[in-house]
Amino acid sequence: MPILEKLAQPGQARHWTDSIPLEYHYTAGVAGEEFRRELRDNGRFLVSKCSKCKSTYIPARMYCPDCFIEMKDQFPIDKPGYVYSFTCVNRNRSGSDTDSPVTVGLVKFEGVKGGIIHLLAAEDPDSVSIGMKVAPSLKNLGERTGAITDILAFKPISTVPSKITVEGGRAERQNVGKVDDQARSLLHSIEESGYPVEEDEMTISSLRSKIGKGELLTREEDKLLRRLGDKAREWRKAVKSSSETEPGDTLSG
Ligand SMILES: [Zn+2]
């Protein structure tokens, strides 16, 4: 009658070792599930649009985080994404070296909040750049399960500038390419510096979008980009010097 036994000493308790079979199922949530279904069945990304603030979110979600209202408007997008940020990884999750470097990026979509972090299929990591247009490469329909791994990777799509309308286009085209590269690398260095861009976020995102599309910046925008570049450089310097004086308090890049 163990239930009636009274144990006066903890040492009197009998015990044995066994295991309890427990299984957990985590759901992706209502909108998360719809996103996965759309990816599996139609190979497209589902987004949600808020009826109040008109923001669109990827992946689809049920509530607008700004307005706290349900977003009933959901639709797939098929526009290309762009590389918002990326890094190159040489080790796997257990810390051992990978056979070849793996490029991972945050892919965002024009006019859509949020994004998808995934592999970037680039033969040469040096060929990846911020703002580069990419499209998902998916598993075949029969192999898709609704997992994020239904996406094999994001692949660069050709972004040949087709904005040459003036005569003597050849010279213009070379010029445009050069400006784009400069602006792109400046934008990259601003983003990499960790400079808090909050108040300039709008500016940065409009520049990013233009640069991503390969559009030429206006003189004003160019000035702005350079000004932000200077700020980011100062920021980087300040972070560096503070990490030299208080090495314990600062996590360096
Ligand atoms: Zn909203």
Residues whose N, C-alpha, C, O or C-beta is under 5 A from the ligand:
A	BS01	ZN	C50 K52 C53 K54 C64 D66 C67
